[in-house]
Amino acid sequence: MSWARHRLRTGDDFRAVSRQGSRSARSHVVVHLALLPQRGPEPRVGFVVSKKVGNAVVRNRTARRLREIFRARMDRLPPGTDVVIRALPGIDGLAFAELEDQVAGALDSALDKARRRAGRSAGAAR
C-alpha cells in the first residue's frame, strides 16, 4: 500500500485539521479529526511526534507503530476524513496492544464528535 495519497503534507493541512477538527485525547495520544467530504475520497493522516517523546530512534519507532495502527482502521473512515495523531511523552513505554487501544478509542471518540458536529451544522443550514 502506498502512503503517498494518504499523507497530510503541509503545515496548513495539519493546522486546519487541528483547529477545525474534533479532538479526543487519551493518556499518550491526541487525535484531531476533520470531516471534509469536498476534499476527496481518500482519508489522510499526519503524525506529530515531538522531541519530547524521545530521540530520533524512539520518534521513528513511535511513528511506525502509529502508522501501522492507523492502517488497520483507515477503511472504517468516511471519505474526505483528515486525521492528525499526536504522540505524547511516555508513549514509547506502552505495549503495542495498549497503544492500539488508546488510538482506537481516541479515533472512535473524535469521529463520533465530528459526526455530531456535522449533524448540528446540517440541521442549522435547513
Summary of the structure (lengths in Angstrom):
residues: 126
radius of gyration: 14.4
end to end distance: 40.4
largest distance: 51.3
contacts: 367
relative contact order: 0.23
helix: 53%
strand: 19%
